[in-house]
Amino acid sequence: METIDPPASVLCREVRDRRGRVYRVGESDVELLGRGRIWMVVLPWVGMAGISGAAYAFVAAQAGLRAAHQWGGDLYWPAGLWALAQVAVAVPAGRLRESGRLPARAAMTTGALGTLAGCLALALAPGLGLARSAFAVCAGAGAGLVHATCLTLPGRWWPERRGGPTGLVASGLAVGAVPFLLRPVADADPRVLLAAAGVAGSLAAAGAGRLFRDPPRNWWPPRPDPLSVPPDPVARRARDKNPPAVRHHTLQQAARSPVLWLMWLCLLGAAGVTVLGLLLQVRYAQQLDINPESVWPAAVAGGAAAAGAGALSDRSGRRTALIAACLLLGAAQFGVLIATRTGSDVTLLGCAAATAAAGVTALALVTALAADHFGENHHASVHGLLTGAWLLPVAAGCGTGAAGYAARHPHAASLLAGCTGLACAAVALLLKPPGRLSVRRIVPNPHPLGEEMA
């Protein structure tokens, strides 16, 4: 990774805790960056919002593209291939970043150029096959590089409370859709819309990425002390609820732990429920004579709430927050059925907001939880493996007949989605940190040896 060499005047040392984990302490974020580490949250948020805006431009322009190119269907196979391209680059990009051969700045620039090439190809390429392939591969791989870099960077700079920063960056996924909710933007020429979104999103990602920096390996901020119990009760509770990893696991070591695959399964289910739930809620809005487009502002507002949920997880515990998010995700799908029976548009829009909020929150919490459990040094490749769980439902929904089947049997699909959300909450109960043996509470013997029995 491209890390920072501290100035010669900065003194740092490495300390070990009782389990042997190494912490590099003594260097502040200002000494390393020349500015506060909050910029390593704001800038990834800008990059995430910019690159996701290019994806939403494809969704907003699909009606015009379908008419121009005589394409059929609302969600056609290039979107599925776009998601698979992100999955394909996630683990290799993580390994390259950890080895230092792909610095954060280079990853962001490469991802921005790939997204720009994909959007321009879809908007301007004369051949339909070339346009589809270029968008799916180039834009998908570019988005994968940007997403992986932006989501994993905050946790390295905020190892003591990474939930809030990671949640804020994840909320950029929803914020990128805001411009396309405006009627003048949505009604623009699809080719112009795609080209403009590609240029704007790429500039935002590449510009923000120019200031990205990785901290030194094993870096820990000057406060709190990693080896002592924090005197502040709030900080102490946060440390107890979210203990740091016992050591830095490589991808191979993490893959041998059942906890990683339980995380993968939980995120897979949460992503599937989110994608299926939002598609069904649009269909139910049509049945209730509600403008289907009103579902998306509610979903965007809900997705933006992931930042608050991430911050709450720093105090309540990330596993507890993830369980709550999965329960909310499942309950929202049952709420949709209630909304259809009562004809309540408020309930339906509330369920759309809850679905998006819980889905984005699950992504942020699993990302932060993976660093909590397996350490920060190899978090990029571990997150790359988890990326597949988040994007495979997108690929399945776009590239197969799953969305069509759900549209023909909406009630059964909603029940299945609700039960899946509850099952994800049950899986989240099992996400305990690997390598930490539970300490049994020792209760004094009420009748010590030598004491006369009454």
Disulfide bonds with the S-S distance in Angstrom:
none
